[in-house]
Amino acid sequence: MQIAITSQNRRTITEHAGKCRNFWLYDIDANRVAGKRLVELPLAESFHASGSGLPAPLAGINALITGSMGSHLFRRLIDLGVQPLLACEEDPDRAIADFLAGCLLTRSPAYACDDEHHPH
């Protein structure tokens, strides 16, 4: 299993998943973190710019943890078989630990904006 986390600043879980270009990718094996690496997307491969599908470096993800995203991206991820999670947690490692323990606090999907450009 692979989980991507939006982290534009490379330290915290950031909002605006559609415009984010930096992601922590966690490889999960037997419910434990088996690896972690930073993936930096070119602007043309961001969710917002690419328009459909998943950016190639994120093609194998099963879940995306972020602070917020537009409703269009939320639905797109679900259609692609990726679980979108709007986390309350800001620390990527803590969010992964909570996810694996089954206790990641998330916001309601209603938190996903109808307008991708709406400020949160």
Biopython code that builds the backbone (N, CA, C, O; Angstrom):
import numpy as np
from Bio.PDB.StructureBuilder import StructureBuilder

atoms = [
    (1, "MET", "N", (0.847, -1.173, 0.000)),
    (1, "MET", "CA", (0.000, 0.000, 0.000)),
    (1, "MET", "C", (0.892, 1.235, 0.000)),
    (1, "MET", "O", (1.949, 1.248, 0.629)),
    (2, "GLN", "N", (0.459, 2.267, -0.707)),
    (2, "GLN", "CA", (1.162, 3.546, -0.714)),
    (2, "GLN", "C", (0.196, 4.658, -0.317)),
    (2, "GLN", "O", (-0.951, 4.697, -0.762)),
    (3, "ILE", "N", (0.685, 5.553, 0.525)),
    (3, "ILE", "CA", (-0.095, 6.699, 0.964)),
    (3, "ILE", "C", (0.699, 7.955, 0.644)),
    (3, "ILE", "O", (1.878, 8.056, 0.984)),
    (4, "ALA", "N", (0.055, 8.906, -0.009)),
    (4, "ALA", "CA", (0.687, 10.195, -0.303)),
    (4, "ALA", "C", (0.125, 11.232, 0.662)),
    (4, "ALA", "O", (-1.049, 11.193, 1.029)),
    (5, "ILE", "N", (0.995, 12.164, 1.065)),
    (5, "ILE", "CA", (0.587, 13.259, 1.942)),
    (5, "ILE", "C", (1.051, 14.565, 1.329)),
    (5, "ILE", "O", (2.222, 14.712, 0.981)),
    (6, "THR", "N", (0.126, 15.522, 1.193)),
    (6, "THR", "CA", (0.504, 16.829, 0.669)),
    (6, "THR", "C", (1.395, 17.543, 1.679)),
    (6, "THR", "O", (1.075, 17.613, 2.865)),
    (7, "SER", "N", (2.518, 18.073, 1.193)),
    (7, "SER", "CA", (3.431, 18.785, 2.085)),
    (7, "SER", "C", (4.254, 19.776, 1.269)),
    (7, "SER", "O", (5.442, 19.567, 1.024)),
    (8, "GLN", "N", (3.606, 20.849, 0.858)),
    (8, "GLN", "CA", (4.281, 21.826, 0.017)),
    (8, "GLN", "C", (5.549, 22.358, 0.677)),
    (8, "GLN", "O", (6.545, 22.596, -0.005)),
    (9, "ASN", "N", (5.523, 22.545, 1.993)),
    (9, "ASN", "CA", (6.692, 23.062, 2.704)),
    (9, "ASN", "C", (7.635, 21.951, 3.191)),
    (9, "ASN", "O", (8.644, 22.238, 3.835)),
    (10, "ARG", "N", (7.317, 20.714, 2.895)),
    (10, "ARG", "CA", (8.116, 19.528, 3.242)),
    (10, "ARG", "C", (8.188, 19.241, 4.745)),
    (10, "ARG", "O", (8.980, 18.408, 5.185)),
    (11, "ARG", "N", (7.358, 19.935, 5.528)),
    (11, "ARG", "CA", (7.368, 19.736, 6.977)),
    (11, "ARG", "C", (5.992, 19.372, 7.536)),
    (11, "ARG", "O", (5.876, 18.530, 8.426)),
    (12, "THR", "N", (4.958, 20.013, 7.005)),
    (12, "THR", "CA", (3.612, 19.808, 7.539)),
    (12, "THR", "C", (2.650, 19.391, 6.429)),
    (12, "THR", "O", (2.937, 19.541, 5.241)),
    (13, "ILE", "N", (1.513, 18.869, 6.847)),
    (13, "ILE", "CA", (0.455, 18.551, 5.892)),
    (13, "ILE", "C", (-0.154, 19.876, 5.461)),
    (13, "ILE", "O", (-0.596, 20.670, 6.292)),
    (14, "THR", "N", (-0.173, 20.103, 4.169)),
    (14, "THR", "CA", (-0.652, 21.376, 3.669)),
    (14, "THR", "C", (-2.013, 21.231, 2.998)),
    (14, "THR", "O", (-2.453, 20.131, 2.666)),
    (15, "GLU", "N", (-2.657, 22.362, 2.810)),
    (15, "GLU", "CA", (-3.968, 22.403, 2.160)),
    (15, "GLU", "C", (-3.790, 22.546, 0.658)),
    (15, "GLU", "O", (-2.672, 22.546, 0.142)),
    (16, "HIS", "N", (-4.914, 22.668, -0.027)),
    (16, "HIS", "CA", (-4.927, 22.868, -1.479)),
    (16, "HIS", "C", (-4.208, 21.744, -2.216)),
    (16, "HIS", "O", (-3.237, 21.981, -2.934)),
    (17, "ALA", "N", (-4.691, 20.532, -2.032)),
    (17, "ALA", "CA", (-4.077, 19.364, -2.671)),
    (17, "ALA", "C", (-3.950, 19.525, -4.175)),
    (17, "ALA", "O", (-2.989, 19.038, -4.770)),
    (18, "GLY", "N", (-4.898, 20.194, -4.791)),
    (18, "GLY", "CA", (-4.867, 20.348, -6.241)),
    (18, "GLY", "C", (-3.673, 21.118, -6.747)),
    (18, "GLY", "O", (-3.179, 20.851, -7.842)),
    (19, "LYS", "N", (-3.202, 22.068, -5.969)),
    (19, "LYS", "CA", (-2.057, 22.884, -6.381)),
    (19, "LYS", "C", (-0.742, 22.421, -5.774)),
    (19, "LYS", "O", (0.316, 22.928, -6.144)),
    (20, "CYS", "N", (-0.787, 21.482, -4.861)),
    (20, "CYS", "CA", (0.422, 21.007, -4.186)),
    (20, "CYS", "C", (1.346, 20.278, -5.168)),
    (20, "CYS", "O", (0.888, 19.537, -6.037)),
    (21, "ARG", "N", (2.640, 20.499, -5.013)),
    (21, "ARG", "CA", (3.622, 19.834, -5.870)),
    (21, "ARG", "C", (4.596, 18.970, -5.083)),
    (21, "ARG", "O", (5.385, 18.237, -5.679)),
    (22, "ASN", "N", (4.558, 19.041, -3.750)),
    (22, "ASN", "CA", (5.445, 18.226, -2.913)),
    (22, "ASN", "C", (4.614, 17.263, -2.073)),
    (22, "ASN", "O", (3.687, 17.666, -1.370)),
    (23, "PHE", "N", (4.960, 16.008, -2.159)),
    (23, "PHE", "CA", (4.224, 14.952, -1.459)),
    (23, "PHE", "C", (5.201, 14.022, -0.760)),
    (23, "PHE", "O", (6.232, 13.652, -1.321)),
    (24, "TRP", "N", (4.868, 13.646, 0.470)),
    (24, "TRP", "CA", (5.574, 12.542, 1.112)),
    (24, "TRP", "C", (4.854, 11.269, 0.685)),
    (24, "TRP", "O", (3.633, 11.167, 0.801)),
    (25, "LEU", "N", (5.613, 10.307, 0.195)),
    (25, "LEU", "CA", (5.059, 9.005, -0.185)),
    (25, "LEU", "C", (5.512, 7.982, 0.837)),
    (25, "LEU", "O", (6.709, 7.784, 1.045)),
    (26, "TYR", "N", (4.560, 7.342, 1.466)),
    (26, "TYR", "CA", (4.843, 6.315, 2.467)),
    (26, "TYR", "C", (4.511, 4.950, 1.871)),
    (26, "TYR", "O", (3.410, 4.737, 1.363)),
    (27, "ASP", "N", (5.453, 4.045, 1.936)),
    (27, "ASP", "CA", (5.215, 2.656, 1.557)),
    (27, "ASP", "C", (4.837, 1.906, 2.826)),
    (27, "ASP", "O", (5.561, 1.960, 3.820)),
    (28, "ILE", "N", (3.720, 1.214, 2.798)),
    (28, "ILE", "CA", (3.205, 0.500, 3.961)),
    (28, "ILE", "C", (3.243, -0.996, 3.665)),
    (28, "ILE", "O", (2.772, -1.453, 2.624)),
    (29, "ASP", "N", (3.813, -1.743, 4.602)),
    (29, "ASP", "CA", (3.873, -3.196, 4.480)),
    (29, "ASP", "C", (3.517, -3.790, 5.838)),
    (29, "ASP", "O", (4.124, -3.435, 6.849)),
    (30, "ALA", "N", (2.553, -4.678, 5.868)),
    (30, "ALA", "CA", (2.106, -5.326, 7.105)),
    (30, "ALA", "C", (1.740, -4.284, 8.163)),
    (30, "ALA", "O", (2.080, -4.429, 9.337)),
    (31, "ASN", "N", (1.037, -3.224, 7.725)),
    (31, "ASN", "CA", (0.558, -2.163, 8.605)),
    (31, "ASN", "C", (1.677, -1.390, 9.314)),
    (31, "ASN", "O", (1.486, -0.855, 10.406)),
    (32, "ARG", "N", (2.857, -1.346, 8.660)),
    (32, "ARG", "CA", (3.995, -0.582, 9.185)),
    (32, "ARG", "C", (4.627, 0.212, 8.053)),
    (32, "ARG", "O", (4.551, -0.181, 6.889)),
    (33, "VAL", "N", (5.251, 1.328, 8.401)),
    (33, "VAL", "CA", (5.942, 2.135, 7.398)),
    (33, "VAL", "C", (7.204, 1.399, 6.969)),
    (33, "VAL", "O", (8.091, 1.143, 7.783)),
    (34, "ALA", "N", (7.276, 1.063, 5.685)),
    (34, "ALA", "CA", (8.439, 0.362, 5.133)),
    (34, "ALA", "C", (9.377, 1.321, 4.409)),
    (34, "ALA", "O", (10.518, 0.969, 4.111)),
    (35, "GLY", "N", (8.899, 2.531, 4.126)),
    (35, "GLY", "CA", (9.728, 3.519, 3.448)),
    (35, "GLY", "C", (8.998, 4.837, 3.343)),
    (35, "GLY", "O", (7.770, 4.897, 3.395)),
    (36, "LYS", "N", (9.781, 5.898, 3.192)),
    (36, "LYS", "CA", (9.227, 7.248, 3.060)),
    (36, "LYS", "C", (10.149, 8.033, 2.138)),
    (36, "LYS", "O", (11.369, 8.014, 2.297)),
    (37, "ARG", "N", (9.548, 8.726, 1.170)),
    (37, "ARG", "CA", (10.365, 9.550, 0.279)),
    (37, "ARG", "C", (9.567, 10.764, -0.169)),
    (37, "ARG", "O", (8.336, 10.743, -0.198)),
    (38, "LEU", "N", (10.283, 11.814, -0.516)),
    (38, "LEU", "CA", (9.655, 13.032, -1.004)),
    (38, "LEU", "C", (9.551, 12.962, -2.521)),
    (38, "LEU", "O", (10.518, 12.634, -3.208)),
    (39, "VAL", "N", (8.367, 13.275, -3.034)),
    (39, "VAL", "CA", (8.139, 13.346, -4.468)),
    (39, "VAL", "C", (7.816, 14.799, -4.792)),
    (39, "VAL", "O", (6.910, 15.390, -4.204)),
    (40, "GLU", "N", (8.558, 15.363, -5.726)),
    (40, "GLU", "CA", (8.329, 16.739, -6.164)),
    (40, "GLU", "C", (7.836, 16.711, -7.611)),
    (40, "GLU", "O", (8.538, 16.246, -8.509)),
    (41, "LEU", "N", (6.628, 17.211, -7.820)),
    (41, "LEU", "CA", (6.029, 17.210, -9.152)),
    (41, "LEU", "C", (6.331, 18.512, -9.882)),
    (41, "LEU", "O", (6.366, 19.576, -9.264)),
    (42, "PRO", "N", (6.549, 18.436, -11.192)),
    (42, "PRO", "CA", (6.593, 19.674, -11.973)),
    (42, "PRO", "C", (5.197, 20.304, -11.981)),
    (42, "PRO", "O", (4.203, 19.600, -11.804)),
    (43, "LEU", "N", (5.116, 21.588, -12.180)),
    (43, "LEU", "CA", (3.835, 22.297, -12.171)),
    (43, "LEU", "C", (2.811, 21.639, -13.086)),
    (43, "LEU", "O", (1.638, 21.541, -12.725)),
    (44, "ALA", "N", (3.227, 21.193, -14.250)),
    (44, "ALA", "CA", (2.312, 20.583, -15.218)),
    (44, "ALA", "C", (1.715, 19.269, -14.724)),
    (44, "ALA", "O", (0.718, 18.809, -15.280)),
    (45, "GLU", "N", (2.303, 18.643, -13.684)),
    (45, "GLU", "CA", (1.796, 17.375, -13.162)),
    (45, "GLU", "C", (0.984, 17.525, -11.891)),
    (45, "GLU", "O", (0.535, 16.526, -11.330)),
    (46, "SER", "N", (0.784, 18.756, -11.417)),
    (46, "SER", "CA", (-0.060, 18.934, -10.231)),
    (46, "SER", "C", (-1.474, 18.460, -10.572)),
    (46, "SER", "O", (-1.843, 18.412, -11.746)),
    (47, "PHE", "N", (-2.258, 18.112, -9.565)),
    (47, "PHE", "CA", (-3.632, 17.681, -9.822)),
    (47, "PHE", "C", (-4.394, 18.756, -10.582)),
    (47, "PHE", "O", (-5.143, 18.453, -11.510)),
    (48, "HIS", "N", (-4.206, 20.000, -10.192)),
    (48, "HIS", "CA", (-4.926, 21.116, -10.808)),
    (48, "HIS", "C", (-4.582, 21.254, -12.292)),
    (48, "HIS", "O", (-5.464, 21.484, -13.119)),
    (49, "ALA", "N", (-3.305, 21.113, -12.624)),
    (49, "ALA", "CA", (-2.866, 21.303, -14.011)),
    (49, "ALA", "C", (-3.103, 20.070, -14.878)),
    (49, "ALA", "O", (-3.314, 20.199, -16.083)),
    (50, "SER", "N", (-3.071, 18.895, -14.295)),
    (50, "SER", "CA", (-3.158, 17.675, -15.100)),
    (50, "SER", "C", (-4.581, 17.344, -15.533)),
    (50, "SER", "O", (-4.774, 16.755, -16.597)),
    (51, "GLY", "N", (-5.570, 17.702, -14.743)),
    (51, "GLY", "CA", (-6.955, 17.555, -15.173)),
    (51, "GLY", "C", (-7.607, 16.201, -14.992)),
    (51, "GLY", "O", (-8.797, 16.155, -14.683)),
    (52, "SER", "N", (-6.904, 15.104, -15.165)),
    (52, "SER", "CA", (-7.527, 13.789, -14.979)),
    (52, "SER", "C", (-6.457, 12.773, -14.602)),
    (52, "SER", "O", (-5.263, 13.009, -14.785)),
    (53, "GLY", "N", (-6.896, 11.665, -14.084)),
    (53, "GLY", "CA", (-5.949, 10.635, -13.683)),
    (53, "GLY", "C", (-5.095, 11.078, -12.507)),
    (53, "GLY", "O", (-5.393, 12.061, -11.830)),
    (54, "LEU", "N", (-4.029, 10.327, -12.284)),
    (54, "LEU", "CA", (-3.064, 10.648, -11.235)),
    (54, "LEU", "C", (-1.744, 11.028, -11.881)),
    (54, "LEU", "O", (-1.381, 10.467, -12.915)),
    (55, "PRO", "N", (-1.017, 11.976, -11.288)),
    (55, "PRO", "CA", (0.322, 12.253, -11.795)),
    (55, "PRO", "C", (1.148, 10.964, -11.747)),
    (55, "PRO", "O", (1.013, 10.184, -10.805)),
    (56, "ALA", "N", (1.985, 10.737, -12.734)),
    (56, "ALA", "CA", (2.756, 9.490, -12.831)),
    (56, "ALA", "C", (3.469, 9.117, -11.528)),
    (56, "ALA", "O", (3.410, 7.949, -11.141)),
    (57, "PRO", "N", (4.139, 10.043, -10.828)),
    (57, "PRO", "CA", (4.827, 9.655, -9.592)),
    (57, "PRO", "C", (3.883, 9.215, -8.465)),
    (57, "PRO", "O", (4.321, 8.598, -7.494)),
    (58, "LEU", "N", (2.596, 9.530, -8.593)),
    (58, "LEU", "CA", (1.615, 9.141, -7.571)),
    (58, "LEU", "C", (0.704, 8.014, -8.047)),
    (58, "LEU", "O", (-0.274, 7.688, -7.375)),
    (59, "ALA", "N", (1.005, 7.430, -9.170)),
    (59, "ALA", "CA", (0.119, 6.448, -9.801)),
    (59, "ALA", "C", (-0.205, 5.241, -8.930)),
    (59, "ALA", "O", (-1.262, 4.635, -9.112)),
    (60, "GLY", "N", (0.650, 4.872, -8.003)),
    (60, "GLY", "CA", (0.399, 3.676, -7.197)),
    (60, "GLY", "C", (-0.234, 3.931, -5.849)),
    (60, "GLY", "O", (-0.325, 3.009, -5.039)),
    (61, "ILE", "N", (-0.682, 5.160, -5.574)),
    (61, "ILE", "CA", (-1.192, 5.446, -4.230)),
    (61, "ILE", "C", (-2.575, 4.850, -4.001)),
    (61, "ILE", "O", (-3.384, 4.715, -4.919)),
    (62, "ASN", "N", (-2.815, 4.500, -2.741)),
    (62, "ASN", "CA", (-4.111, 3.979, -2.325)),
    (62, "ASN", "C", (-4.910, 5.014, -1.544)),
    (62, "ASN", "O", (-6.136, 4.935, -1.462)),
    (63, "ALA", "N", (-4.199, 5.989, -0.968)),
    (63, "ALA", "CA", (-4.848, 7.040, -0.180)),
    (63, "ALA", "C", (-4.050, 8.323, -0.325)),
    (63, "ALA", "O", (-2.843, 8.301, -0.564)),
    (64, "LEU", "N", (-4.752, 9.450, -0.175)),
    (64, "LEU", "CA", (-4.121, 10.763, -0.173)),
    (64, "LEU", "C", (-4.600, 11.492, 1.078)),
    (64, "LEU", "O", (-5.798, 11.691, 1.282)),
    (65, "ILE", "N", (-3.642, 11.882, 1.906)),
    (65, "ILE", "CA", (-3.945, 12.638, 3.121)),
    (65, "ILE", "C", (-3.556, 14.087, 2.858)),
    (65, "ILE", "O", (-2.444, 14.367, 2.410)),
    (66, "THR", "N", (-4.477, 15.003, 3.137)),
    (66, "THR", "CA", (-4.252, 16.424, 2.886)),
    (66, "THR", "C", (-5.053, 17.249, 3.879)),
    (66, "THR", "O", (-5.877, 16.716, 4.623)),
    (67, "GLY", "N", (-4.803, 18.557, 3.886)),
    (67, "GLY", "CA", (-5.578, 19.449, 4.735)),
    (67, "GLY", "C", (-6.897, 19.832, 4.103)),
    (67, "GLY", "O", (-7.900, 19.984, 4.801)),
    (68, "SER", "N", (-6.913, 19.992, 2.777)),
    (68, "SER", "CA", (-8.146, 20.328, 2.072)),
    (68, "SER", "C", (-7.985, 20.045, 0.590)),
    (68, "SER", "O", (-6.875, 19.882, 0.082)),
    (69, "MET", "N", (-9.111, 19.992, -0.083)),
    (69, "MET", "CA", (-9.113, 19.825, -1.536)),
    (69, "MET", "C", (-10.477, 20.232, -2.059)),
    (69, "MET", "O", (-11.457, 20.270, -1.315)),
    (70, "GLY", "N", (-10.527, 20.531, -3.330)),
    (70, "GLY", "CA", (-11.796, 20.853, -3.964)),
    (70, "GLY", "C", (-12.650, 19.606, -4.125)),
    (70, "GLY", "O", (-12.144, 18.484, -4.149)),
    (71, "SER", "N", (-13.956, 19.826, -4.234)),
    (71, "SER", "CA", (-14.877, 18.695, -4.366)),
    (71, "SER", "C", (-14.635, 17.917, -5.657)),
    (71, "SER", "O", (-14.840, 16.704, -5.693)),
    (72, "HIS", "N", (-14.202, 18.601, -6.716)),
    (72, "HIS", "CA", (-13.909, 17.915, -7.979)),
    (72, "HIS", "C", (-12.762, 16.919, -7.788)),
    (72, "HIS", "O", (-12.856, 15.774, -8.231)),
    (73, "LEU", "N", (-11.690, 17.345, -7.139)),
    (73, "LEU", "CA", (-10.562, 16.443, -6.890)),
    (73, "LEU", "C", (-10.976, 15.323, -5.947)),
    (73, "LEU", "O", (-10.564, 14.178, -6.135)),
    (74, "PHE", "N", (-11.777, 15.629, -4.944)),
    (74, "PHE", "CA", (-12.257, 14.618, -4.002)),
    (74, "PHE", "C", (-12.965, 13.494, -4.764)),
    (74, "PHE", "O", (-12.680, 12.314, -4.559)),
    (75, "ARG", "N", (-13.894, 13.883, -5.647)),
    (75, "ARG", "CA", (-14.640, 12.883, -6.439)),
    (75, "ARG", "C", (-13.720, 12.160, -7.420)),
    (75, "ARG", "O", (-13.852, 10.954, -7.628)),
    (76, "ARG", "N", (-12.797, 12.890, -8.015)),
    (76, "ARG", "CA", (-11.855, 12.289, -8.972)),
    (76, "ARG", "C", (-11.028, 11.195, -8.304)),
    (76, "ARG", "O", (-10.839, 10.119, -8.871)),
    (77, "LEU", "N", (-10.540, 11.472, -7.107)),
    (77, "LEU", "CA", (-9.752, 10.461, -6.394)),
    (77, "LEU", "C", (-10.584, 9.216, -6.106)),
    (77, "LEU", "O", (-10.121, 8.095, -6.314)),
    (78, "ILE", "N", (-11.795, 9.411, -5.634)),
    (78, "ILE", "CA", (-12.674, 8.270, -5.361)),
    (78, "ILE", "C", (-12.884, 7.455, -6.631)),
    (78, "ILE", "O", (-12.808, 6.227, -6.602)),
    (79, "ASP", "N", (-13.148, 8.139, -7.748)),
    (79, "ASP", "CA", (-13.347, 7.442, -9.027)),
    (79, "ASP", "C", (-12.107, 6.661, -9.450)),
    (79, "ASP", "O", (-12.218, 5.648, -10.141)),
    (80, "LEU", "N", (-10.921, 7.125, -9.037)),
    (80, "LEU", "CA", (-9.660, 6.445, -9.377)),
    (80, "LEU", "C", (-9.286, 5.365, -8.365)),
    (80, "LEU", "O", (-8.244, 4.722, -8.494)),
    (81, "GLY", "N", (-10.143, 5.165, -7.353)),
    (81, "GLY", "CA", (-9.872, 4.147, -6.343)),
    (81, "GLY", "C", (-8.904, 4.591, -5.259)),
    (81, "GLY", "O", (-8.312, 3.760, -4.571)),
    (82, "VAL", "N", (-8.743, 5.905, -5.106)),
    (82, "VAL", "CA", (-7.859, 6.465, -4.085)),
    (82, "VAL", "C", (-8.716, 7.043, -2.973)),
    (82, "VAL", "O", (-9.646, 7.805, -3.240)),
    (83, "GLN", "N", (-8.413, 6.689, -1.723)),
    (83, "GLN", "CA", (-9.160, 7.190, -0.583)),
    (83, "GLN", "C", (-8.670, 8.596, -0.218)),
    (83, "GLN", "O", (-7.528, 8.745, 0.217)),
    (84, "PRO", "N", (-9.509, 9.633, -0.385)),
    (84, "PRO", "CA", (-9.113, 10.984, 0.017)),
    (84, "PRO", "C", (-9.419, 11.197, 1.500)),
    (84, "PRO", "O", (-10.526, 10.915, 1.956)),
    (85, "LEU", "N", (-8.440, 11.691, 2.242)),
    (85, "LEU", "CA", (-8.608, 11.934, 3.674)),
    (85, "LEU", "C", (-8.231, 13.373, 3.984)),
    (85, "LEU", "O", (-7.107, 13.794, 3.708)),
    (86, "LEU", "N", (-9.153, 14.126, 4.553)),
    (86, "LEU", "CA", (-8.921, 15.517, 4.922)),
    (86, "LEU", "C", (-8.540, 15.541, 6.396)),
    (86, "LEU", "O", (-9.407, 15.576, 7.269)),
    (87, "ALA", "N", (-7.254, 15.523, 6.663)),
    (87, "ALA", "CA", (-6.737, 15.339, 8.021)),
    (87, "ALA", "C", (-6.797, 16.612, 8.850)),
    (87, "ALA", "O", (-6.610, 17.716, 8.338)),
    (88, "CYS", "N", (-7.058, 16.441, 10.128)),
    (88, "CYS", "CA", (-6.953, 17.529, 11.101)),
    (88, "CYS", "C", (-5.502, 17.662, 11.567)),
    (88, "CYS", "O", (-5.073, 18.753, 11.943)),
    (89, "GLU", "N", (-4.761, 16.587, 11.547)),
    (89, "GLU", "CA", (-3.351, 16.536, 11.964)),
    (89, "GLU", "C", (-2.479, 17.296, 10.969)),
    (89, "GLU", "O", (-2.749, 17.283, 9.768)),
    (90, "GLU", "N", (-1.439, 17.953, 11.462)),
    (90, "GLU", "CA", (-0.519, 18.673, 10.584)),
    (90, "GLU", "C", (0.815, 17.954, 10.386)),
    (90, "GLU", "O", (1.528, 18.248, 9.426)),
    (91, "ASP", "N", (1.163, 17.032, 11.257)),
    (91, "ASP", "CA", (2.442, 16.335, 11.164)),
    (91, "ASP", "C", (2.279, 15.072, 10.311)),
    (91, "ASP", "O", (1.506, 14.186, 10.674)),
    (92, "PRO", "N", (2.998, 14.975, 9.177)),
    (92, "PRO", "CA", (2.826, 13.810, 8.293)),
    (92, "PRO", "C", (3.105, 12.467, 8.980)),
    (92, "PRO", "O", (2.341, 11.520, 8.798)),
    (93, "ASP", "N", (4.175, 12.370, 9.757)),
    (93, "ASP", "CA", (4.492, 11.095, 10.416)),
    (93, "ASP", "C", (3.419, 10.712, 11.436)),
    (93, "ASP", "O", (3.053, 9.542, 11.551)),
    (94, "ARG", "N", (2.926, 11.693, 12.165)),
    (94, "ARG", "CA", (1.862, 11.433, 13.146)),
    (94, "ARG", "C", (0.587, 10.999, 12.422)),
    (94, "ARG", "O", (-0.114, 10.096, 12.879)),
    (95, "ALA", "N", (0.291, 11.642, 11.296)),
    (95, "ALA", "CA", (-0.912, 11.277, 10.534)),
    (95, "ALA", "C", (-0.829, 9.832, 10.042)),
    (95, "ALA", "O", (-1.815, 9.098, 10.095)),
    (96, "ILE", "N", (0.333, 9.433, 9.571)),
    (96, "ILE", "CA", (0.505, 8.043, 9.112)),
    (96, "ILE", "C", (0.341, 7.080, 10.278)),
    (96, "ILE", "O", (-0.332, 6.057, 10.154)),
    (97, "ALA", "N", (0.958, 7.407, 11.409)),
    (97, "ALA", "CA", (0.834, 6.535, 12.591)),
    (97, "ALA", "C", (-0.629, 6.426, 13.012)),
    (97, "ALA", "O", (-1.110, 5.336, 13.319)),
    (98, "ASP", "N", (-1.335, 7.554, 13.026)),
    (98, "ASP", "CA", (-2.758, 7.528, 13.390)),
    (98, "ASP", "C", (-3.586, 6.755, 12.367)),
    (98, "ASP", "O", (-4.489, 6.005, 12.739)),
    (99, "PHE", "N", (-3.284, 6.932, 11.081)),
    (99, "PHE", "CA", (-3.993, 6.198, 10.033)),
    (99, "PHE", "C", (-3.818, 4.694, 10.236)),
    (99, "PHE", "O", (-4.787, 3.937, 10.178)),
    (100, "LEU", "N", (-2.586, 4.271, 10.472)),
    (100, "LEU", "CA", (-2.313, 2.841, 10.654)),
    (100, "LEU", "C", (-2.963, 2.287, 11.919)),
    (100, "LEU", "O", (-3.313, 1.108, 11.985)),
    (101, "ALA", "N", (-3.119, 3.152, 12.921)),
    (101, "ALA", "CA", (-3.766, 2.733, 14.168)),
    (101, "ALA", "C", (-5.289, 2.838, 14.079)),
    (101, "ALA", "O", (-5.997, 2.448, 15.007)),
    (102, "GLY", "N", (-5.787, 3.365, 12.963)),
    (102, "GLY", "CA", (-7.229, 3.494, 12.780)),
    (102, "GLY", "C", (-7.841, 4.661, 13.540)),
    (102, "GLY", "O", (-9.040, 4.660, 13.817)),
    (103, "CYS", "N", (-7.022, 5.661, 13.881)),
    (103, "CYS", "CA", (-7.565, 6.773, 14.663)),
    (103, "CYS", "C", (-7.219, 8.149, 14.086)),
    (103, "CYS", "O", (-7.153, 9.127, 14.830)),
    (104, "LEU", "N", (-6.997, 8.237, 12.776)),
    (104, "LEU", "CA", (-6.714, 9.527, 12.149)),
    (104, "LEU", "C", (-7.970, 10.386, 12.170)),
    (104, "LEU", "O", (-9.007, 9.997, 11.631)),
    (105, "LEU", "N", (-7.873, 11.557, 12.795)),
    (105, "LEU", "CA", (-8.993, 12.488, 12.818)),
    (105, "LEU", "C", (-9.076, 13.187, 11.471)),
    (105, "LEU", "O", (-8.095, 13.758, 10.994)),
    (106, "THR", "N", (-10.251, 13.138, 10.864)),
    (106, "THR", "CA", (-10.443, 13.746, 9.553)),
    (106, "THR", "C", (-11.638, 14.674, 9.580)),
    (106, "THR", "O", (-12.516, 14.572, 10.436)),
    (107, "ARG", "N", (-11.646, 15.571, 8.629)),
    (107, "ARG", "CA", (-12.781, 16.460, 8.428)),
    (107, "ARG", "C", (-13.783, 15.758, 7.535)),
    (107, "ARG", "O", (-13.434, 14.838, 6.795)),
    (108, "SER", "N", (-14.999, 16.187, 7.605)),
    (108, "SER", "CA", (-16.058, 15.661, 6.757)),
    (108, "SER", "C", (-15.764, 15.954, 5.290)),
    (108, "SER", "O", (-15.159, 16.983, 4.987)),
    (109, "PRO", "N", (-16.173, 15.082, 4.375)),
    (109, "PRO", "CA", (-16.023, 15.389, 2.951)),
    (109, "PRO", "C", (-16.696, 16.708, 2.573)),
    (109, "PRO", "O", (-16.349, 17.302, 1.552)),
    (110, "ALA", "N", (-17.645, 17.171, 3.374)),
    (110, "ALA", "CA", (-18.280, 18.457, 3.103)),
    (110, "ALA", "C", (-17.260, 19.597, 3.195)),
    (110, "ALA", "O", (-17.507, 20.690, 2.685)),
    (111, "TYR", "N", (-16.112, 19.346, 3.845)),
    (111, "TYR", "CA", (-15.049, 20.348, 3.939)),
    (111, "TYR", "C", (-14.389, 20.559, 2.584)),
    (111, "TYR", "O", (-13.757, 21.590, 2.356)),
    (112, "ALA", "N", (-14.531, 19.593, 1.686)),
    (112, "ALA", "CA", (-14.016, 19.769, 0.330)),
    (112, "ALA", "C", (-14.840, 20.861, -0.335)),
    (112, "ALA", "O", (-16.068, 20.781, -0.375)),
    (113, "CYS", "N", (-14.186, 21.850, -0.842)),
    (113, "CYS", "CA", (-14.861, 23.024, -1.416)),
    (113, "CYS", "C", (-15.519, 22.695, -2.745)),
    (113, "CYS", "O", (-15.067, 21.810, -3.472)),
    (114, "ASP", "N", (-16.580, 23.407, -3.054)),
    (114, "ASP", "CA", (-17.170, 23.291, -4.378)),
    (114, "ASP", "C", (-16.344, 24.038, -5.408)),
    (114, "ASP", "O", (-16.435, 23.760, -6.604)),
    (115, "ASP", "N", (-15.546, 24.976, -4.953)),
    (115, "ASP", "CA", (-14.727, 25.795, -5.838)),
    (115, "ASP", "C", (-13.267, 25.550, -5.516)),
    (115, "ASP", "O", (-12.828, 25.847, -4.405)),
    (116, "GLU", "N", (-12.508, 25.020, -6.450)),
    (116, "GLU", "CA", (-11.095, 24.710, -6.236)),
    (116, "GLU", "C", (-10.288, 25.935, -5.812)),
    (116, "GLU", "O", (-9.215, 25.785, -5.228)),
    (117, "HIS", "N", (-10.778, 27.137, -6.091)),
    (117, "HIS", "CA", (-10.011, 28.346, -5.806)),
    (117, "HIS", "C", (-10.490, 29.049, -4.539)),
    (117, "HIS", "O", (-9.985, 30.120, -4.199)),
    (118, "HIS", "N", (-11.447, 28.467, -3.844)),
    (118, "HIS", "CA", (-11.977, 29.075, -2.631)),
    (118, "HIS", "C", (-10.949, 28.994, -1.515)),
    (118, "HIS", "O", (-10.468, 27.899, -1.223)),
    (119, "PRO", "N", (-10.585, 30.115, -0.871)),
    (119, "PRO", "CA", (-9.625, 30.059, 0.233)),
    (119, "PRO", "C", (-10.236, 29.378, 1.450)),
    (119, "PRO", "O", (-11.434, 29.507, 1.703)),
    (120, "HIS", "N", (-9.425, 28.662, 2.193)),
    (120, "HIS", "CA", (-9.885, 27.966, 3.394)),
    (120, "HIS", "C", (-9.535, 28.773, 4.618)),
    (120, "HIS", "O", (-9.837, 28.359, 5.738)),
]
sb = StructureBuilder()
sb.init_structure("model")
sb.init_model(0)
sb.init_chain("A")
sb.init_seg("    ")
for serial, (resi, resn, name, xyz) in enumerate(atoms, 1):
    if name == "N":
        sb.init_residue(resn, " ", resi, " ")
    sb.init_atom(name, np.array(xyz, "f"), 0.0, 1.0, " ", f" {name:<3s}", serial, name[0])
structure = sb.get_structure()
